[in-house]
Each structure stands twice: as C-alpha cells, then as structure tokens.
C-alpha cells in the first residue's frame, strides 16, 4: 500500500469515493466467495443438526437393544413402615412373605454429661485444664490405632480429625453447643465394634465421659418365605434381585409383590418413538423446504443498510432449502424407515414386526411418522413379554434375523458416520469432512482475492496520486508562466 495518498486536494475530485466505487466492482467478486462460504457453513450446520437428532434416536435404540429394558420389574410392600422394596431385572415375579425379626445396628457412645469445657477451646489444655500428653488405643472393625495428643497444641477438633483419619471403622464428632463427644461405628452389623484397649490417662473415661466397655453392633434378621433367621450386616440388602430397605421390626409377616413393570417398558418405547419422529420430521423438513435463490447471503455492506428484523427475515429465506432433495439425507431417511417397518425372521415369539405390537406408520404424506397404540403394546407385553423383547433385541449375523433395535442401531450409526464424513462434527479435534475442506479451499481463494484487492486499491491510489501531483506541477508551471508574462513591459 502506498505511503502517500493525496485525496483530491488539487484536482477537487472526491478520490476516496472514486477509488471505493472502482474497488467495489472488484469487491463484488470477492463477496460471491464469502456468500459461497456462508452457504457451505449453513449446509454443514444443517447436516450436524440432523446428526444431533439421529444421536438422540440412537441413544433410545441402544436401550431397546438391551434385554434388561424389557425385564424391568416393579415391587411393592404391604407395609412400608416396616420395609421398602425395589426390584432389579433379575427378580422373579411373584409374592413373598417377609418378617423382620430385628434391625441391623451399629455402636454409639456419647458423653454421659456435658464435658464442662471452658470458653477457650483452642487446645486440650485450655479447654479441659490438661497438661502433658494424653494417649488411648481404639479397636474398630477395620483395625487398631494408638492415639497420642499434646494437650498444649492439639485441640478437641484434632482428636476428632485423627480418629476419623485412622480409618479403623470408628467415627468421632464433637458438638460444641452440647459440649459432648460422640463415637460411633462406620457400619452396622455384629462385626462393627468399639473397643477401648487402653486409656491410661482416663482421657476417654473421665475427660470425655465415655463408657469404655466393649460393644458390638447387631445384624438384621428376617424370615423370607420358609427360610428363617437370614442375617445381614446392613438394613439395606438384596435377595434374588429384590432390594430391601428395613425400616422397623414386625410382629407378623409383610407381603412383597414383584411384577413385570410393563409401564416402564412402554415409557422406553414411547421415548424411542418420540425421538424417531423428531429425527424423521427434521430430515423431511430439510428435504422439502422451499429454496429461495433470489435471497443469497447478505454482504457486510448490505447488512449495514438493513435493520435487525430485515436481516433476520432475509436470512430465513437465504437458509431455506439448502438441503432440498439432498441425496444423502434421502437415502438415510429411506433406510431408517425400512428398518422399522421390516419383518424379523426366525423369531420364536408371537410377533415379527412393530405393527403387531401397536407401532404403526402414518399416511404416505406423513413421511414415515410412527404412532404408538399404548393399549395394544400393553396387551402384547402382558401376553408375550419374551416375544416383544425378542422382536427388539434378537441378535444374529444374518440381517433378516436381527431384531428391530439391533438392526436399526447399526443403520443409524452408519448414517451418522456418513453425515460426519460429509459435514464433520463440532466436537471433533480435527475436522477433515468434505464440506469443511471445501470451506478451507474457499478461504484460501478469499485470502488471495483480498490480497489482490489491496493491490488494486493501492494501484488506483498511486494513479490518482500521480494525477494530483501532475496537476499540482502543471498549476505551478502555469502560475510561473503567468507571473513571467505579468512582468513583461510593452
């Protein structure tokens, strides 16, 4: 770029405007590349939005590949004040009788009275008037530890922290408002123990006012059906896939009922249908959207002349239809539709396609939308839950024998890979997709043309600067000649 620019001071021309007008002609060629880049970026964004939709479907389909999804169980207790229950997939449906003989408990030791602490609790010495060193030894479920504290520098909080850090199955705390010390076992059950092996300074017995006798926790005990005296170290345990949470002891038996959780399966299938319809609708919208070729992306100059609302309305049309009739999306949506309407061969159950369990496609103009008849699905899950499960989860090396979810998952996964190859992913460390490489090529062309524009603008300025200098020289010569003629005498 020229170091000297003379803007029409001599000629009176508006050189700034003239150069801008001349450069704008060249700028229009560069703007076409900026517009091309914008269209590519919008297309890439459209593809990626479709992949986000497909990811949601794939996640739902993955759950439907799992047999555990169809083996969901629900459990109920006839007296939740005594025990609460939930059921895992391995639980066997049926009724169970449970009698809670005793709850699991740990060991708790609390100061028998307030400790009589002073207001200054910065050290054991200032709080209790102790001196020297105090020691004691504790044994818990997970080991034995000797504790030693300097009363001049260690505080009651130091005692609490070191007992807890020892990790021997004993926990400590101090309540300053009650001025009491607490020891408790970390777990319940008859292996939980607090044992004072040594207290030579009577720190635990006298200063902290704790009962130093050895105490053990207790196991929970239940009768389950005809099995009596089953013991557990905790009040939360699992038997045959049933999760128990004991709340109290019972004088009589409590009935636990385990049933197949049909509603949970229906909810998962409904989630799939919703995600599927969202993806198919999004793809069909892209494929059928109107294309407005008279609305190219706006240039920077055009944006400056428009309001925000005008820009928004313009870009809505400019972005419309960029994937209209796209061959990749057309093939993907067709494969997905075929995957859900296909019949599965070689199944042992009563059902070999989704229609038979209440999942149907809409009219032709609805482009593959799915509808779920919950009553029909509920009936199918009640009559032949294994058959419904097999319809979705059957796995085989032969495609014809693959369950709906098993086959559809691979179709969607492959479709997402194709879209990613075309448009990349915003989360990818390096994007080597087709559109992104096209954008890079356009950027390179833009950089070259911008450099060329600078050269052209510089050339125009050099030319006009030379013109200004020439006119200035001519004006000077003319003034000199006029001066010379003015000095002539006749």
Secondary structure, 3 states (H helix, E strand, C coil): CCCCCCCCCCCCCCHHHHHHHHHHHHHHHHHHHHHHHHHHHHHHHHHHHHHHHHHHHHHHHHHHHCHHHHCCEEEEECCCCCEEEEECCCCCCEEEEEEEEECCECCEEECCCCCCCCCCCCCHHHHHCCCCEEEEEEEECCEEEEEEEECCCCCHHHHHHHHHHHCCCEEEEEECCCCEEEEEECCCCCCCEEEEEECCCCHHHHHCCCCCCCEECECEEEEECCEEEEEECCCEEEECCEEEEECCCCCCCEEEEEEECHHHHHHHHHHHHHHHHHHHHHHHHHHHCCCCCCCCCCCHHHHHCCCHHHHHHHHHHHHCCCCCCCHHHHHHHHHHHHHHHCCCCCCCCCCCCHHHHCEEECCHHHCCCEEECHHHHHHHHHHCHHHHHHHHHCCCCCHHHCCHHHHHHHHHHHHHHHHHHHHCCCCCCCCCCHHHHHHHHHHHHHHHHHHHHHHHHHHHHHHHHHHHHHHHHHHHHHHHHHHHHHHCCC
